[in-house]
Amino acid sequence: MSDNELGVFLRTRREAVTPAQVGLPTGARRRTSGLRRAEVAMLAGVSVEYLTRLEQGRDRRPSAQVLSALADALRMTASERIHTYRLSKGAEGGFTCGIGDTTPGRVVRPTVRALLDGLEPAPAVLLNRVSDVVAHTVGYERLAGPIGLLDGTPPNLAWFVFTDSRARIVYPDWDQVADEQVAALKQGSFGTDRYSAMLADELTISAGKAFTRRIETLPGLPRANGIVRLVHPGAGELRLAYETLDLPADDDQRLVVYLPADGATSDALDGLDRRRQPVLRVVSG
């Protein structure tokens, strides 16, 4: 893991914001579509030297006022602002809200189990902070079982993506999926979580640079929703819209629900459902 998570995140965000988004001219001779340090410094009211120190990790304790100004300049969303604040506080050491000495949550509360039952026939999976598969719907088993995702003991989504040779066939957009897996692992108390560190060490040995490069360069802020393509041996290529729902912190778990993103996927998922439950409705937009 990078020891400069705040700097990595600020640089990544700067490179993702276009001049047009902040009202600056694009210019014909720009080498990157993102913002220059000088432009961000001007917008935030800080010096270029100070912004450089933050990005390089030579200064890791910006004030709340500076963080707020940078968040405004970089057009951060609410979740990105919270993430930035957590990274800055984490750099101070001492007290942490992390649970690194606690075994990753594997107990499913009865109400969460009832929620999973109510989501049938939709594919839905409950993951803990190290991406172990804790529980899932029958619909998810029909989706993930044939591709091998549930083969581990316990099954682990990150382990499958980075170490199983089938993953690059299952996920046509493997690089994007791998990015999201690393971003999910780097959330919260990753830097002080011995269980996450153990998984990271195992993935470093098994997957090498495909994993370590992402650990060093990607910020820990995965997308909460989107569309993922998946090639299923019995249903062909599927386009699935997913939504991630974080359970309360004490649960240490997140629920990911998948819905068909187009009519062909809806028909294919219905074909996998041997019990012939109601057809899943296509997500539009």
Secondary structure as UniProt FT lines:
FT   HELIX           5..16
FT   HELIX           19..22
FT   HELIX           37..44
FT   HELIX           48..56
FT   HELIX           64..73
FT   TURN            74..75
FT   HELIX           78..90
FT   TURN            91..92
FT   TURN            100..101
FT   HELIX           110..119
FT   TURN            120..121
FT   STRAND          124..128
FT   TURN            129..130
FT   STRAND          132..136
FT   HELIX           138..144
FT   TURN            145..150
FT   HELIX           157..163
FT   TURN            165..166
FT   HELIX           167..170
FT   TURN            172..173
FT   HELIX           174..185
FT   TURN            188..189
FT   HELIX           190..192
FT   HELIX           194..207
FT   HELIX           209..217
FT   STRAND          225..232
FT   TURN            233..235
FT   STRAND          236..246
FT   TURN            249..251
FT   STRAND          253..260
FT   HELIX           263..272
FT   TURN            274..275
//
